[in-house]
Amino acid sequence: MSLTPRDRCWLTMPADWIAIDASRAGATARTGTEWYSFELIRALIGLDDRPPLTLYHRLTPDAALDGSHVHHRLIRQRRLWT
């Protein structure tokens, strides 16, 4: 499947790095939001042509969210936002 320029437009943005709050993706009992986050991050990791990712977690990262150019950061505070 070939991507159109519109599908690849985010690759033309001047981003050297993408940082994502992956706390929902790392939940042990996933519901809709958690599954959505998990699958979206997994799809980004699977792309060949993308900038490096930093994933911020509350718990130990899921092994399925690991890959080349993926960096993990643990935030051990109870709440930073919400």
Summary of the structure (lengths in Angstrom):
residues: 82
radius of gyration: 13.8
end to end distance: 39.5
largest distance: 43.1
contacts: 179
relative contact order: 0.20
helix: 27%
strand: 17%
